[in-house]
Amino acid sequence: MYVCVCRAVTDGQIFQAARAGASSLKDLRRELGVASECGQCASCAKQCLREVHQGDATAAMPISFA
């Protein structure tokens, strides 16, 4: 699912960045450009970070429709 439409960033990309060490919205902004345009995605991006860092492994798994 797209989290940041302005920069075409998906939740999967955010989960991957979080697993690679991103721990704040500032990190996501630097690495992916999240919340650097309109900012509407900031709360959803932070929620994605929380899910990964709180150990919710199922939330961090990308959904496959194959």
Secondary structure, 3 states (H helix, E strand, C coil): CEEECCCCEEHHHHHHHHHCCCCCHHHHHHHHCCCCCCCCCHHHHHHHHHHHHCCCCCCCCCCCCC
